[in-house]
Amino acid sequence: VRAGMAPVLAAPNAGLPEWNGERPVYRLRPDAFAEAAIQFAEAGVRLFAGCCGVGPEHLRAAAAALRAHQGE
């Protein structure tokens, strides 16, 4: 499935939350988040961000993977 003409934003979580007492913990590693970013881009997503559990290391990994993917 590909997106239409409008820019599409994806802002996924860093995986499904696991509850540690009263707070959620997100365990998706930055490399797996980066792989997902490529899959989103291939589906037509042009704006990529992160939501719950996503930290700077996830976004750095995603940006590097997307740059490398564009260069292929």
mmCIF file of the N, C-alpha and C atoms, coordinates in Angstrom:
data_MODEL
# 
_entry.id   MODEL 
# 
loop_
_atom_site.group_PDB 
_atom_site.id 
_atom_site.type_symbol 
_atom_site.label_atom_id 
_atom_site.label_alt_id 
_atom_site.label_comp_id 
_atom_site.label_asym_id 
_atom_site.label_entity_id 
_atom_site.label_seq_id 
_atom_site.pdbx_PDB_ins_code 
_atom_site.Cartn_x 
_atom_site.Cartn_y 
_atom_site.Cartn_z 
_atom_site.occupancy 
_atom_site.B_iso_or_equiv 
_atom_site.pdbx_formal_charge 
_atom_site.auth_seq_id 
_atom_site.auth_comp_id 
_atom_site.auth_asym_id 
_atom_site.auth_atom_id 
_atom_site.pdbx_PDB_model_num 
ATOM 1   N N  . VAL A 1 1  ? 0.855  -1.172 0.000  1.00 0.00 ? 1  VAL A N  1 
ATOM 2   C CA . VAL A 1 1  ? 0.000  0.000  0.000  1.00 0.00 ? 1  VAL A CA 1 
ATOM 3   C C  . VAL A 1 1  ? 0.895  1.226  0.000  1.00 0.00 ? 1  VAL A C  1 
ATOM 4   N N  . ARG A 1 2  ? 0.646  2.136  -0.921 1.00 0.00 ? 2  ARG A N  1 
ATOM 5   C CA . ARG A 1 2  ? 1.430  3.363  -1.003 1.00 0.00 ? 2  ARG A CA 1 
ATOM 6   C C  . ARG A 1 2  ? 0.548  4.560  -0.675 1.00 0.00 ? 2  ARG A C  1 
ATOM 7   N N  . ALA A 1 3  ? 1.178  5.568  -0.130 1.00 0.00 ? 3  ALA A N  1 
ATOM 8   C CA . ALA A 1 3  ? 0.461  6.796  0.211  1.00 0.00 ? 3  ALA A CA 1 
ATOM 9   C C  . ALA A 1 3  ? 0.146  7.575  -1.058 1.00 0.00 ? 3  ALA A C  1 
ATOM 10  N N  . GLY A 1 4  ? -0.832 8.443  -0.973 1.00 0.00 ? 4  GLY A N  1 
ATOM 11  C CA . GLY A 1 4  ? -1.223 9.271  -2.116 1.00 0.00 ? 4  GLY A CA 1 
ATOM 12  C C  . GLY A 1 4  ? -0.296 10.464 -2.296 1.00 0.00 ? 4  GLY A C  1 
ATOM 13  N N  . MET A 1 5  ? -0.839 11.557 -2.780 1.00 0.00 ? 5  MET A N  1 
ATOM 14  C CA . MET A 1 5  ? -0.046 12.739 -3.102 1.00 0.00 ? 5  MET A CA 1 
ATOM 15  C C  . MET A 1 5  ? 0.312  13.581 -1.871 1.00 0.00 ? 5  MET A C  1 
ATOM 16  N N  . ALA A 1 6  ? -0.481 13.542 -0.835 1.00 0.00 ? 6  ALA A N  1 
ATOM 17  C CA . ALA A 1 6  ? -0.204 14.335 0.361  1.00 0.00 ? 6  ALA A CA 1 
ATOM 18  C C  . ALA A 1 6  ? 0.946  13.721 1.159  1.00 0.00 ? 6  ALA A C  1 
ATOM 19  N N  . PRO A 1 7  ? 1.778  14.556 1.787  1.00 0.00 ? 7  PRO A N  1 
ATOM 20  C CA . PRO A 1 7  ? 2.842  14.001 2.635  1.00 0.00 ? 7  PRO A CA 1 
ATOM 21  C C  . PRO A 1 7  ? 2.229  13.210 3.789  1.00 0.00 ? 7  PRO A C  1 
ATOM 22  N N  . VAL A 1 8  ? 2.810  12.094 4.102  1.00 0.00 ? 8  VAL A N  1 
ATOM 23  C CA . VAL A 1 8  ? 2.305  11.236 5.170  1.00 0.00 ? 8  VAL A CA 1 
ATOM 24  C C  . VAL A 1 8  ? 3.327  11.203 6.297  1.00 0.00 ? 8  VAL A C  1 
ATOM 25  N N  . LEU A 1 9  ? 2.849  11.371 7.530  1.00 0.00 ? 9  LEU A N  1 
ATOM 26  C CA . LEU A 1 9  ? 3.671  11.346 8.727  1.00 0.00 ? 9  LEU A CA 1 
ATOM 27  C C  . LEU A 1 9  ? 3.462  10.027 9.458  1.00 0.00 ? 9  LEU A C  1 
ATOM 28  N N  . ALA A 1 10 ? 4.566  9.430  9.895  1.00 0.00 ? 10 ALA A N  1 
ATOM 29  C CA . ALA A 1 10 ? 4.502  8.273  10.783 1.00 0.00 ? 10 ALA A CA 1 
ATOM 30  C C  . ALA A 1 10 ? 5.285  8.618  12.043 1.00 0.00 ? 10 ALA A C  1 
ATOM 31  N N  . ALA A 1 11 ? 4.717  8.314  13.193 1.00 0.00 ? 11 ALA A N  1 
ATOM 32  C CA . ALA A 1 11 ? 5.371  8.554  14.477 1.00 0.00 ? 11 ALA A CA 1 
ATOM 33  C C  . ALA A 1 11 ? 5.121  7.342  15.372 1.00 0.00 ? 11 ALA A C  1 
ATOM 34  N N  . PRO A 1 12 ? 5.800  6.220  15.077 1.00 0.00 ? 12 PRO A N  1 
ATOM 35  C CA . PRO A 1 12 ? 5.552  5.004  15.842 1.00 0.00 ? 12 PRO A CA 1 
ATOM 36  C C  . PRO A 1 12 ? 6.201  5.036  17.226 1.00 0.00 ? 12 PRO A C  1 
ATOM 37  N N  . ASN A 1 13 ? 5.669  4.191  18.095 1.00 0.00 ? 13 ASN A N  1 
ATOM 38  C CA . ASN A 1 13 ? 6.284  3.945  19.398 1.00 0.00 ? 13 ASN A CA 1 
ATOM 39  C C  . ASN A 1 13 ? 7.533  3.093  19.214 1.00 0.00 ? 13 ASN A C  1 
ATOM 40  N N  . ALA A 1 14 ? 8.295  2.982  20.269 1.00 0.00 ? 14 ALA A N  1 
ATOM 41  C CA . ALA A 1 14 ? 9.454  2.089  20.279 1.00 0.00 ? 14 ALA A CA 1 
ATOM 42  C C  . ALA A 1 14 ? 8.984  0.709  20.748 1.00 0.00 ? 14 ALA A C  1 
ATOM 43  N N  . GLY A 1 15 ? 8.021  0.159  20.027 1.00 0.00 ? 15 GLY A N  1 
ATOM 44  C CA . GLY A 1 15 ? 7.475  -1.159 20.361 1.00 0.00 ? 15 GLY A CA 1 
ATOM 45  C C  . GLY A 1 15 ? 6.247  -1.031 21.245 1.00 0.00 ? 15 GLY A C  1 
ATOM 46  N N  . LEU A 1 16 ? 5.726  -2.158 21.633 1.00 0.00 ? 16 LEU A N  1 
ATOM 47  C CA . LEU A 1 16 ? 4.571  -2.193 22.529 1.00 0.00 ? 16 LEU A CA 1 
ATOM 48  C C  . LEU A 1 16 ? 5.054  -2.010 23.969 1.00 0.00 ? 16 LEU A C  1 
ATOM 49  N N  . PRO A 1 17 ? 4.297  -1.308 24.781 1.00 0.00 ? 17 PRO A N  1 
ATOM 50  C CA . PRO A 1 17 ? 4.742  -1.098 26.159 1.00 0.00 ? 17 PRO A CA 1 
ATOM 51  C C  . PRO A 1 17 ? 4.628  -2.366 26.995 1.00 0.00 ? 17 PRO A C  1 
ATOM 52  N N  . GLU A 1 18 ? 5.594  -2.511 27.872 1.00 0.00 ? 18 GLU A N  1 
ATOM 53  C CA . GLU A 1 18 ? 5.535  -3.518 28.936 1.00 0.00 ? 18 GLU A CA 1 
ATOM 54  C C  . GLU A 1 18 ? 5.461  -2.729 30.233 1.00 0.00 ? 18 GLU A C  1 
ATOM 55  N N  . TRP A 1 19 ? 4.633  -3.159 31.124 1.00 0.00 ? 19 TRP A N  1 
ATOM 56  C CA . TRP A 1 19 ? 4.455  -2.391 32.350 1.00 0.00 ? 19 TRP A CA 1 
ATOM 57  C C  . TRP A 1 19 ? 5.440  -2.834 33.414 1.00 0.00 ? 19 TRP A C  1 
ATOM 58  N N  . ASN A 1 20 ? 6.168  -1.858 33.948 1.00 0.00 ? 20 ASN A N  1 
ATOM 59  C CA . ASN A 1 20 ? 7.126  -2.066 35.020 1.00 0.00 ? 20 ASN A CA 1 
ATOM 60  C C  . ASN A 1 20 ? 6.571  -1.318 36.227 1.00 0.00 ? 20 ASN A C  1 
ATOM 61  N N  . GLY A 1 21 ? 5.770  -1.998 36.995 1.00 0.00 ? 21 GLY A N  1 
ATOM 62  C CA . GLY A 1 21 ? 5.076  -1.306 38.074 1.00 0.00 ? 21 GLY A CA 1 
ATOM 63  C C  . GLY A 1 21 ? 3.994  -0.432 37.495 1.00 0.00 ? 21 GLY A C  1 
ATOM 64  N N  . GLU A 1 22 ? 4.141  0.873  37.665 1.00 0.00 ? 22 GLU A N  1 
ATOM 65  C CA . GLU A 1 22 ? 3.131  1.802  37.171 1.00 0.00 ? 22 GLU A CA 1 
ATOM 66  C C  . GLU A 1 22 ? 3.572  2.561  35.937 1.00 0.00 ? 22 GLU A C  1 
ATOM 67  N N  . ARG A 1 23 ? 4.719  2.216  35.364 1.00 0.00 ? 23 ARG A N  1 
ATOM 68  C CA . ARG A 1 23 ? 5.144  2.966  34.181 1.00 0.00 ? 23 ARG A CA 1 
ATOM 69  C C  . ARG A 1 23 ? 5.477  2.033  33.022 1.00 0.00 ? 23 ARG A C  1 
ATOM 70  N N  . PRO A 1 24 ? 5.208  2.492  31.812 1.00 0.00 ? 24 PRO A N  1 
ATOM 71  C CA . PRO A 1 24 ? 5.492  1.658  30.642 1.00 0.00 ? 24 PRO A CA 1 
ATOM 72  C C  . PRO A 1 24 ? 6.980  1.699  30.285 1.00 0.00 ? 24 PRO A C  1 
ATOM 73  N N  . VAL A 1 25 ? 7.459  0.574  29.782 1.00 0.00 ? 25 VAL A N  1 
ATOM 74  C CA . VAL A 1 25 ? 8.838  0.459  29.297 1.00 0.00 ? 25 VAL A CA 1 
ATOM 75  C C  . VAL A 1 25 ? 8.744  -0.012 27.851 1.00 0.00 ? 25 VAL A C  1 
ATOM 76  N N  . TYR A 1 26 ? 9.481  0.645  26.979 1.00 0.00 ? 26 TYR A N  1 
ATOM 77  C CA . TYR A 1 26 ? 9.490  0.309  25.552 1.00 0.00 ? 26 TYR A CA 1 
ATOM 78  C C  . TYR A 1 26 ? 10.849 -0.271 25.220 1.00 0.00 ? 26 TYR A C  1 
ATOM 79  N N  . ARG A 1 27 ? 10.884 -1.487 24.695 1.00 0.00 ? 27 ARG A N  1 
ATOM 80  C CA . ARG A 1 27 ? 12.137 -2.208 24.547 1.00 0.00 ? 27 ARG A CA 1 
ATOM 81  C C  . ARG A 1 27 ? 12.679 -2.306 23.117 1.00 0.00 ? 27 ARG A C  1 
ATOM 82  N N  . LEU A 1 28 ? 12.000 -1.711 22.149 1.00 0.00 ? 28 LEU A N  1 
ATOM 83  C CA . LEU A 1 28 ? 12.474 -1.801 20.769 1.00 0.00 ? 28 LEU A CA 1 
ATOM 84  C C  . LEU A 1 28 ? 13.805 -1.074 20.653 1.00 0.00 ? 28 LEU A C  1 
ATOM 85  N N  . ARG A 1 29 ? 14.806 -1.773 20.150 1.00 0.00 ? 29 ARG A N  1 
ATOM 86  C CA . ARG A 1 29 ? 16.148 -1.212 20.023 1.00 0.00 ? 29 ARG A CA 1 
ATOM 87  C C  . ARG A 1 29 ? 16.218 -0.237 18.845 1.00 0.00 ? 29 ARG A C  1 
ATOM 88  N N  . PRO A 1 30 ? 17.156 0.697  18.898 1.00 0.00 ? 30 PRO A N  1 
ATOM 89  C CA . PRO A 1 30 ? 17.296 1.671  17.821 1.00 0.00 ? 30 PRO A CA 1 
ATOM 90  C C  . PRO A 1 30 ? 17.502 1.046  16.444 1.00 0.00 ? 30 PRO A C  1 
ATOM 91  N N  . ASP A 1 31 ? 18.234 -0.067 16.344 1.00 0.00 ? 31 ASP A N  1 
ATOM 92  C CA . ASP A 1 31 ? 18.457 -0.683 15.029 1.00 0.00 ? 31 ASP A CA 1 
ATOM 93  C C  . ASP A 1 31 ? 17.156 -1.233 14.448 1.00 0.00 ? 31 ASP A C  1 
ATOM 94  N N  . ALA A 1 32 ? 16.300 -1.785 15.285 1.00 0.00 ? 32 ALA A N  1 
ATOM 95  C CA . ALA A 1 32 ? 15.008 -2.293 14.815 1.00 0.00 ? 32 ALA A CA 1 
ATOM 96  C C  . ALA A 1 32 ? 14.084 -1.127 14.431 1.00 0.00 ? 32 ALA A C  1 
ATOM 97  N N  . PHE A 1 33 ? 14.159 -0.039 15.172 1.00 0.00 ? 33 PHE A N  1 
ATOM 98  C CA . PHE A 1 33 ? 13.379 1.164  14.837 1.00 0.00 ? 33 PHE A CA 1 
ATOM 99  C C  . PHE A 1 33 ? 13.824 1.696  13.480 1.00 0.00 ? 33 PHE A C  1 
ATOM 100 N N  . ALA A 1 34 ? 15.123 1.669  13.214 1.00 0.00 ? 34 ALA A N  1 
ATOM 101 C CA . ALA A 1 34 ? 15.668 2.135  11.938 1.00 0.00 ? 34 ALA A CA 1 
ATOM 102 C C  . ALA A 1 34 ? 15.186 1.261  10.783 1.00 0.00 ? 34 ALA A C  1 
ATOM 103 N N  . GLU A 1 35 ? 15.142 -0.041 10.986 1.00 0.00 ? 35 GLU A N  1 
ATOM 104 C CA . GLU A 1 35 ? 14.633 -0.944 9.946  1.00 0.00 ? 35 GLU A CA 1 
ATOM 105 C C  . GLU A 1 35 ? 13.169 -0.640 9.641  1.00 0.00 ? 35 GLU A C  1 
ATOM 106 N N  . ALA A 1 36 ? 12.401 -0.360 10.681 1.00 0.00 ? 36 ALA A N  1 
ATOM 107 C CA . ALA A 1 36 ? 10.996 -0.020 10.483 1.00 0.00 ? 36 ALA A CA 1 
ATOM 108 C C  . ALA A 1 36 ? 10.863 1.298  9.722  1.00 0.00 ? 36 ALA A C  1 
ATOM 109 N N  . ALA A 1 37 ? 11.766 2.244  9.979  1.00 0.00 ? 37 ALA A N  1 
ATOM 110 C CA . ALA A 1 37 ? 11.726 3.529  9.269  1.00 0.00 ? 37 ALA A CA 1 
ATOM 111 C C  . ALA A 1 37 ? 11.857 3.315  7.765  1.00 0.00 ? 37 ALA A C  1 
ATOM 112 N N  . ILE A 1 38 ? 12.716 2.403  7.366  1.00 0.00 ? 38 ILE A N  1 
ATOM 113 C CA . ILE A 1 38 ? 12.892 2.097  5.935  1.00 0.00 ? 38 ILE A CA 1 
ATOM 114 C C  . ILE A 1 38 ? 11.603 1.511  5.365  1.00 0.00 ? 38 ILE A C  1 
ATOM 115 N N  . GLN A 1 39 ? 10.965 0.623  6.108  1.00 0.00 ? 39 GLN A N  1 
ATOM 116 C CA . GLN A 1 39 ? 9.707  0.033  5.638  1.00 0.00 ? 39 GLN A CA 1 
ATOM 117 C C  . GLN A 1 39 ? 8.629  1.104  5.491  1.00 0.00 ? 39 GLN A C  1 
ATOM 118 N N  . PHE A 1 40 ? 8.582  2.041  6.421  1.00 0.00 ? 40 PHE A N  1 
ATOM 119 C CA . PHE A 1 40 ? 7.626  3.150  6.314  1.00 0.00 ? 40 PHE A CA 1 
ATOM 120 C C  . PHE A 1 40 ? 7.920  3.978  5.068  1.00 0.00 ? 40 PHE A C  1 
ATOM 121 N N  . ALA A 1 41 ? 9.193  4.283  4.831  1.00 0.00 ? 41 ALA A N  1 
ATOM 122 C CA . ALA A 1 41 ? 9.575  5.084  3.660  1.00 0.00 ? 41 ALA A CA 1 
ATOM 123 C C  . ALA A 1 41 ? 9.181  4.369  2.373  1.00 0.00 ? 41 ALA A C  1 
ATOM 124 N N  . GLU A 1 42 ? 9.391  3.075  2.321  1.00 0.00 ? 42 GLU A N  1 
ATOM 125 C CA . GLU A 1 42 ? 9.023  2.305  1.125  1.00 0.00 ? 42 GLU A CA 1 
ATOM 126 C C  . GLU A 1 42 ? 7.511  2.289  0.904  1.00 0.00 ? 42 GLU A C  1 
ATOM 127 N N  . ALA A 1 43 ? 6.750  2.487  1.980  1.00 0.00 ? 43 ALA A N  1 
ATOM 128 C CA . ALA A 1 43 ? 5.289  2.533  1.869  1.00 0.00 ? 43 ALA A CA 1 
ATOM 129 C C  . ALA A 1 43 ? 4.783  3.926  1.515  1.00 0.00 ? 43 ALA A C  1 
ATOM 130 N N  . GLY A 1 44 ? 5.688  4.904  1.416  1.00 0.00 ? 44 GLY A N  1 
ATOM 131 C CA . GLY A 1 44 ? 5.290  6.237  1.012  1.00 0.00 ? 44 GLY A CA 1 
ATOM 132 C C  . GLY A 1 44 ? 5.356  7.308  2.080  1.00 0.00 ? 44 GLY A C  1 
ATOM 133 N N  . VAL A 1 45 ? 5.763  6.945  3.287  1.00 0.00 ? 45 VAL A N  1 
ATOM 134 C CA . VAL A 1 45 ? 5.889  7.937  4.358  1.00 0.00 ? 45 VAL A CA 1 
ATOM 135 C C  . VAL A 1 45 ? 7.053  8.866  4.033  1.00 0.00 ? 45 VAL A C  1 
ATOM 136 N N  . ARG A 1 46 ? 6.841  10.170 4.178  1.00 0.00 ? 46 ARG A N  1 
ATOM 137 C CA . ARG A 1 46 ? 7.884  11.156 3.893  1.00 0.00 ? 46 ARG A CA 1 
ATOM 138 C C  . ARG A 1 46 ? 8.302  11.943 5.124  1.00 0.00 ? 46 ARG A C  1 
ATOM 139 N N  . LEU A 1 47 ? 7.519  11.910 6.175  1.00 0.00 ? 47 LEU A N  1 
ATOM 140 C CA . LEU A 1 47 ? 7.853  12.573 7.435  1.00 0.00 ? 47 LEU A CA 1 
ATOM 141 C C  . LEU A 1 47 ? 7.877  11.495 8.507  1.00 0.00 ? 47 LEU A C  1 
ATOM 142 N N  . PHE A 1 48 ? 9.006  11.345 9.183  1.00 0.00 ? 48 PHE A N  1 
ATOM 143 C CA . PHE A 1 48 ? 9.153  10.253 10.143 1.00 0.00 ? 48 PHE A CA 1 
ATOM 144 C C  . PHE A 1 48 ? 9.590  10.829 11.483 1.00 0.00 ? 48 PHE A C  1 
ATOM 145 N N  . ALA A 1 49 ? 8.885  10.469 12.527 1.00 0.00 ? 49 ALA A N  1 
ATOM 146 C CA . ALA A 1 49 ? 9.183  10.937 13.877 1.00 0.00 ? 49 ALA A CA 1 
ATOM 147 C C  . ALA A 1 49 ? 9.054  9.755  14.832 1.00 0.00 ? 49 ALA A C  1 
ATOM 148 N N  . GLY A 1 50 ? 8.937  10.027 16.094 1.00 0.00 ? 50 GLY A N  1 
ATOM 149 C CA . GLY A 1 50 ? 8.763  8.966  17.072 1.00 0.00 ? 50 GLY A CA 1 
ATOM 150 C C  . GLY A 1 50 ? 7.822  9.405  18.166 1.00 0.00 ? 50 GLY A C  1 
ATOM 151 N N  . CYS A 1 51 ? 7.231  8.429  18.810 1.00 0.00 ? 51 CYS A N  1 
ATOM 152 C CA . CYS A 1 51 ? 6.304  8.714  19.901 1.00 0.00 ? 51 CYS A CA 1 
ATOM 153 C C  . CYS A 1 51 ? 6.844  8.044  21.161 1.00 0.00 ? 51 CYS A C  1 
ATOM 154 N N  . CYS A 1 52 ? 6.004  7.388  21.876 1.00 0.00 ? 52 CYS A N  1 
ATOM 155 C CA . CYS A 1 52 ? 6.336  6.833  23.186 1.00 0.00 ? 52 CYS A CA 1 
ATOM 156 C C  . CYS A 1 52 ? 7.539  5.892  23.140 1.00 0.00 ? 52 CYS A C  1 
ATOM 157 N N  . GLY A 1 53 ? 8.488  6.139  24.021 1.00 0.00 ? 53 GLY A N  1 
ATOM 158 C CA . GLY A 1 53 ? 9.657  5.284  24.144 1.00 0.00 ? 53 GLY A CA 1 
ATOM 159 C C  . GLY A 1 53 ? 10.774 5.586  23.170 1.00 0.00 ? 53 GLY A C  1 
ATOM 160 N N  . VAL A 1 54 ? 10.540 6.492  22.234 1.00 0.00 ? 54 VAL A N  1 
ATOM 161 C CA . VAL A 1 54 ? 11.551 6.828  21.234 1.00 0.00 ? 54 VAL A CA 1 
ATOM 162 C C  . VAL A 1 54 ? 12.457 7.914  21.803 1.00 0.00 ? 54 VAL A C  1 
ATOM 163 N N  . GLY A 1 55 ? 13.746 7.635  21.772 1.00 0.00 ? 55 GLY A N  1 
ATOM 164 C CA . GLY A 1 55 ? 14.721 8.606  22.252 1.00 0.00 ? 55 GLY A CA 1 
ATOM 165 C C  . GLY A 1 55 ? 15.621 9.068  21.132 1.00 0.00 ? 55 GLY A C  1 
ATOM 166 N N  . PRO A 1 56 ? 16.555 9.935  21.447 1.00 0.00 ? 56 PRO A N  1 
ATOM 167 C CA . PRO A 1 56 ? 17.470 10.458 20.434 1.00 0.00 ? 56 PRO A CA 1 
ATOM 168 C C  . PRO A 1 56 ? 18.239 9.367  19.693 1.00 0.00 ? 56 PRO A C  1 
ATOM 169 N N  . GLU A 1 57 ? 18.587 8.296  20.385 1.00 0.00 ? 57 GLU A N  1 
ATOM 170 C CA . GLU A 1 57 ? 19.331 7.216  19.733 1.00 0.00 ? 57 GLU A CA 1 
ATOM 171 C C  . GLU A 1 57 ? 18.489 6.508  18.669 1.00 0.00 ? 57 GLU A C  1 
ATOM 172 N N  . HIS A 1 58 ? 17.189 6.405  18.895 1.00 0.00 ? 58 HIS A N  1 
ATOM 173 C CA . HIS A 1 58 ? 16.297 5.815  17.889 1.00 0.00 ? 58 HIS A CA 1 
ATOM 174 C C  . HIS A 1 58 ? 16.229 6.701  16.647 1.00 0.00 ? 58 HIS A C  1 
ATOM 175 N N  . LEU A 1 59 ? 16.078 8.008  16.876 1.00 0.00 ? 59 LEU A N  1 
ATOM 176 C CA . LEU A 1 59 ? 15.956 8.934  15.755 1.00 0.00 ? 59 LEU A CA 1 
ATOM 177 C C  . LEU A 1 59 ? 17.263 9.043  14.973 1.00 0.00 ? 59 LEU A C  1 
ATOM 178 N N  . ARG A 1 60 ? 18.402 9.018  15.665 1.00 0.00 ? 60 ARG A N  1 
ATOM 179 C CA . ARG A 1 60 ? 19.701 9.028  14.965 1.00 0.00 ? 60 ARG A CA 1 
ATOM 180 C C  . ARG A 1 60 ? 19.849 7.794  14.092 1.00 0.00 ? 60 ARG A C  1 
ATOM 181 N N  . ALA A 1 61 ? 19.491 6.634  14.631 1.00 0.00 ? 61 ALA A N  1 
ATOM 182 C CA . ALA A 1 61 ? 19.597 5.382  13.870 1.00 0.00 ? 61 ALA A CA 1 
ATOM 183 C C  . ALA A 1 61 ? 18.667 5.409  12.665 1.00 0.00 ? 61 ALA A C  1 
ATOM 184 N N  . ALA A 1 62 ? 17.451 5.913  12.840 1.00 0.00 ? 62 ALA A N  1 
ATOM 185 C CA . ALA A 1 62 ? 16.493 5.989  11.742 1.00 0.00 ? 62 ALA A CA 1 
ATOM 186 C C  . ALA A 1 62 ? 16.998 6.953  10.665 1.00 0.00 ? 62 ALA A C  1 
ATOM 187 N N  . ALA A 1 63 ? 17.513 8.108  11.067 1.00 0.00 ? 63 ALA A N  1 
ATOM 188 C CA . ALA A 1 63 ? 18.018 9.073  10.088 1.00 0.00 ? 63 ALA A CA 1 
ATOM 189 C C  . ALA A 1 63 ? 19.178 8.495  9.290  1.00 0.00 ? 63 ALA A C  1 
ATOM 190 N N  . ALA A 1 64 ? 20.088 7.815  9.960  1.00 0.00 ? 64 ALA A N  1 
ATOM 191 C CA . ALA A 1 64 ? 21.231 7.199  9.254  1.00 0.00 ? 64 ALA A CA 1 
ATOM 192 C C  . ALA A 1 64 ? 20.762 6.119  8.292  1.00 0.00 ? 64 ALA A C  1 
ATOM 193 N N  . ALA A 1 65 ? 19.822 5.297  8.725  1.00 0.00 ? 65 ALA A N  1 
ATOM 194 C CA . ALA A 1 65 ? 19.315 4.230  7.853  1.00 0.00 ? 65 ALA A CA 1 
ATOM 195 C C  . ALA A 1 65 ? 18.583 4.802  6.654  1.00 0.00 ? 65 ALA A C  1 
ATOM 196 N N  . LEU A 1 66 ? 17.805 5.843  6.847  1.00 0.00 ? 66 LEU A N  1 
ATOM 197 C CA . LEU A 1 66 ? 17.070 6.453  5.740  1.00 0.00 ? 66 LEU A CA 1 
ATOM 198 C C  . LEU A 1 66 ? 18.028 7.116  4.750  1.00 0.00 ? 66 LEU A C  1 
ATOM 199 N N  . ARG A 1 67 ? 19.065 7.784  5.263  1.00 0.00 ? 67 ARG A N  1 
ATOM 200 C CA . ARG A 1 67 ? 20.058 8.376  4.360  1.00 0.00 ? 67 ARG A CA 1 
ATOM 201 C C  . ARG A 1 67 ? 20.750 7.300  3.539  1.00 0.00 ? 67 ARG A C  1 
ATOM 202 N N  . ALA A 1 68 ? 21.140 6.209  4.183  1.00 0.00 ? 68 ALA A N  1 
ATOM 203 C CA . ALA A 1 68 ? 21.811 5.111  3.482  1.00 0.00 ? 68 ALA A CA 1 
ATOM 204 C C  . ALA A 1 68 ? 20.875 4.475  2.462  1.00 0.00 ? 68 ALA A C  1 
ATOM 205 N N  . HIS A 1 69 ? 19.614 4.339  2.825  1.00 0.00 ? 69 HIS A N  1 
ATOM 206 C CA . HIS A 1 69 ? 18.625 3.729  1.925  1.00 0.00 ? 69 HIS A CA 1 
ATOM 207 C C  . HIS A 1 69 ? 18.413 4.599  0.688  1.00 0.00 ? 69 HIS A C  1 
ATOM 208 N N  . GLN A 1 70 ? 18.421 5.909  0.854  1.00 0.00 ? 70 GLN A N  1 
ATOM 209 C CA . GLN A 1 70 ? 18.257 6.827  -0.278 1.00 0.00 ? 70 GLN A CA 1 
ATOM 210 C C  . GLN A 1 70 ? 19.453 6.732  -1.221 1.00 0.00 ? 70 GLN A C  1 
ATOM 211 N N  . GLY A 1 71 ? 20.611 6.418  -0.679 1.00 0.00 ? 71 GLY A N  1 
ATOM 212 C CA . GLY A 1 71 ? 21.815 6.345  -1.494 1.00 0.00 ? 71 GLY A CA 1 
ATOM 213 C C  . GLY A 1 71 ? 21.950 5.055  -2.269 1.00 0.00 ? 71 GLY A C  1 
ATOM 214 N N  . GLU A 1 72 ? 21.087 4.075  -2.003 1.00 0.00 ? 72 GLU A N  1 
ATOM 215 C CA . GLU A 1 72 ? 21.196 2.778  -2.699 1.00 0.00 ? 72 GLU A CA 1 
ATOM 216 C C  . GLU A 1 72 ? 20.861 2.900  -4.168 1.00 0.00 ? 72 GLU A C  1 
# 
